[in-house]
Amino acid sequence: MMQTMDSTVSPNGGITLEVTISKCKGVIGSAAADGACYKSYSNTYWNSLSWANGPLASIPSQLLSLYEICPAFTSQGQWYVNLRYTYSACNYGTCGFNIQWFDGGVE
């Protein structure tokens, strides 16, 4: 799971965060094209995108998207997590975000 949170120096005036897990480096997808592997947020606090790197014992692969889990299986090769932040201005200084990675969760 990947999560983003505001830092102490976050943008003001609205922000959009888009995240795509893709086979292509640097590509930002869309909900229509990438389903559970794409998320767009206008709230910058505590957003998350979950993925499975292989089949799960508790959820059949064909149902992963119903649980908003991206099927990014390592057996299919390399995957990229692509992020795009769009904002108009910073409160002061340099804007920033914290990105956290978690291993584990659903099995």
C-alpha positions in Angstrom: 0.0 0.0 0.0 1.2 3.5 -0.8 -0.2 6.4 1.3 0.3 10.2 0.9 0.0 12.8 3.7 0.4 16.5 3.9 3.7 17.8 5.2 4.0 21.0 7.3 4.5 23.0 4.1 1.5 21.9 1.9 0.0 23.7 -1.1 -2.9 26.0 -0.7 -5.6 27.0 -3.1 -6.6 23.4 -4.0 -4.6 20.4 -5.2 -5.2 17.3 -7.3 -3.1 14.2 -6.7 -3.2 11.5 -9.3 -1.6 8.1 -8.8 -1.3 5.3 -11.4 0.3 1.9 -11.1 1.3 1.0 -14.6 3.6 -1.0 -16.8 4.8 2.3 -18.3 7.1 4.6 -16.5 5.8 8.2 -16.2 2.3 7.4 -17.5 -0.7 8.8 -15.6 -3.8 6.9 -16.5 -7.5 7.4 -16.0 -10.2 5.6 -14.0 -11.8 4.4 -17.2 -8.6 3.0 -18.6 -6.9 1.7 -15.5 -9.7 1.0 -13.0 -8.3 0.1 -9.5 -4.8 1.0 -10.7 -5.7 4.8 -10.9 -6.8 7.2 -8.2 -7.4 10.9 -8.2 -7.7 12.9 -5.0 -8.5 16.5 -4.2 -8.0 15.9 -0.5 -4.3 15.6 0.2 -4.4 14.0 3.6 -4.2 10.2 4.0 -4.8 9.0 0.5 -3.9 5.4 -0.4 -3.6 3.0 -3.3 -3.3 -0.7 -2.7 -2.0 -3.4 -5.0 -1.3 -7.1 -5.0 2.0 -8.4 -6.3 0.6 -11.9 -6.7 -2.6 -13.9 -6.2 -4.2 -13.5 -2.8 -5.6 -16.5 -0.8 -8.6 -14.4 0.4 -9.7 -12.6 -2.8 -9.8 -14.2 -6.3 -7.7 -12.3 -8.9 -10.8 -11.4 -11.0 -12.4 -9.7 -8.0 -9.4 -7.5 -6.9 -10.8 -4.4 -8.6 -14.0 -4.7 -6.6 -11.9 -4.3 -3.4 -10.0 -1.4 -5.1 -6.8 -3.4 -5.2 -4.6 -3.0 -8.3 -3.4 -6.4 -9.7 0.3 -5.5 -10.2 1.6 -9.1 -10.2 5.4 -9.5 -10.3 5.0 -12.4 -12.7 4.0 -9.8 -15.3 7.3 -7.9 -15.1 8.2 -4.5 -13.7 5.5 -2.0 -12.5 5.8 1.7 -11.9 4.0 4.0 -9.4 3.5 7.3 -11.1 2.3 10.4 -9.2 1.2 13.8 -10.5 0.5 16.8 -8.2 -1.3 19.8 -9.6 -1.6 22.9 -7.4 -1.7 26.7 -7.8 0.5 27.9 -5.0 2.4 27.0 -1.8 1.6 28.4 1.7 5.3 29.5 2.0 8.6 28.1 1.0 8.6 24.8 -0.9 5.5 22.6 -0.9 5.9 19.0 0.3 4.3 15.7 0.8 5.1 12.5 2.7 4.9 9.2 0.8 4.8 6.0 2.8 5.1 2.4 1.6 3.6 -0.5 3.6 4.3 -4.2 2.9 1.6 -6.6 3.8 -2.1 -6.4 4.6 -4.4 -8.6 2.7 -3.6 -12.3 2.1 
